[in-house]
Amino acid sequence: MSAHPRSYNPFAEEEEEEEVSSWSAKGSGEAGLADRQRYLQQEVLRRSAATVDSTTRSLSLLYESEQIGVAASEELVRQGEALKRTEQMVDKMEQDLKTSQKHINSIKSVWGGLVNYFKAKPPESKPEQNGTPEYSANTRLREAMLSSKEQESKYQESHPNLRKLHNPDNDFGKADSVSSVQRDSYPKNQHLRAYHQKIDNNLDEMSSGLSRLKNLALGLQTEIDEQDEMLDRLTRKVETLDVNIKSTDKKVRQL
């Protein structure tokens, strides 16, 4: 077996065999060792660059998943607003129905009118505010949405259809900005050091992104549970309203 690392490409085996044959022909002289060393350096750089591209694509997909999560959260909040408006309408209909029943009792008999006269008046409901009723998502979802929206600029930069083409060589200058401790942990080669630093940065961003996605998912689950309770409450109110409407209709027919 050859001592040099084999390519990840299964179709490149013949090329590597030719490389080994050429090195064997050259012998173990300085020229052969220099060629082999150059090949190994290029292979390390190539694989480091491929790793950078892979982590960058993964980071782009992560940002895109965040965008989808935020859009789903916003739609869920709009659904909650609609549910609250519906519940308020049902409550108002229930109150109007009680008022109608009171008038029907007054019409049916003088005694009913006297009873209604001395009967305590139902508490008046507060007038509805103009526009959309106040509704806010649970705290966890609001904070998760705010945190993810702050990453909008990074999503724009990482999206393959939006990001600008750049020369990786421009990132090599950033390697000098790291601390001395970090600099010692990276390879001495300037290009390889820049690749390693970029990979570490991408992995850190991926870790933060996964944490934000987790918070979004937990916030969505909490919001769904709360809206399920609202739906159950609204269903009970609608069923009660339906019974009262039928009862009132029956009384009207008996007049």
Disulfide bonds with the S-S distance in Angstrom:
none
